Amino acid sequence: MDLNVDHFSLFGLPEKFRIDPERLDKRYREMQALTHPDRYAGACEQEKRVSMQWATRVNEAYHILKNPLRRAAYFLFLAGFPIDAECNTAMPPEFLVEQMEWREAVSEAKRVREVAELEDLRRCVRQRMSKSHGRLAELLDDERDYRAAADHARRLMFLEKLLTEIDDGIAAIEA
């Protein structure tokens, strides 16, 4: 198999956002068993090197496809619509205001060491992310509106960062 094949083809999956996670996991385990460097311990250096390249490639592809936001970004890249998060940061004002309000709530809950409030915020952000993943699937697989999907993925990046900030706050308080 070609090392340069796309991640979906590597795992024998259709090129779409909605994937079967169990099928992905199963194919990953199968490919990991075939490519793991321990299987090539007694092989020549070239075979060991190729085995390591394949193992790295399989791991990288799996971790991208396993994560919905990373999978969406990869899908959009393949479709010719990279999300360009570094240079395309324009967001609607109401979205930015909401983000500021959430961040202020997180900051205040961390300041007063209120784990329950942070957990409520985490639950709210996770619900929003779940809805956003559903909308992203519609935009990518059903509507094929890649521009709107790229915008939606950029918004999801904000939510993921917010979730990380909340989780870090909880961990810091509980430490």
Summary of the structure (lengths in Angstrom):
residues: 175
radius of gyration: 19.8
end to end distance: 47.1
largest distance: 60.2
contacts: 476
relative contact order: 0.11
helix: 75%
strand: 0%
